Amino acid sequence: MKTTTKIRLEKAISLINTAYRELDEIRHTAQI
């Protein structure tokens, strides 16, 4: 695997993880 592809994959994964975390926080705040 090329290094550029690997870096791109890692960036995408971290972005997805951040999005999931934000979704969880929104879900928690919505459950007041």
ChimeraX attribute file (.defattr): number of C-alpha atoms within 10 A of each C-alpha:
attribute: neighborCount
match mode: 1-to-1
recipient: residues
	/A:1	5
	/A:2	6
	/A:3	8
	/A:4	9
	/A:5	10
	/A:6	11
	/A:7	11
	/A:8	10
	/A:9	12
	/A:10	12
	/A:11	12
	/A:12	12
	/A:13	12
	/A:14	11
	/A:15	12
	/A:16	12
	/A:17	12
	/A:18	12
	/A:19	12
	/A:20	12
	/A:21	12
	/A:22	12
	/A:23	12
	/A:24	12
	/A:25	11
	/A:26	11
	/A:27	11
	/A:28	10
	/A:29	9
	/A:30	8
	/A:31	6
	/A:32	5
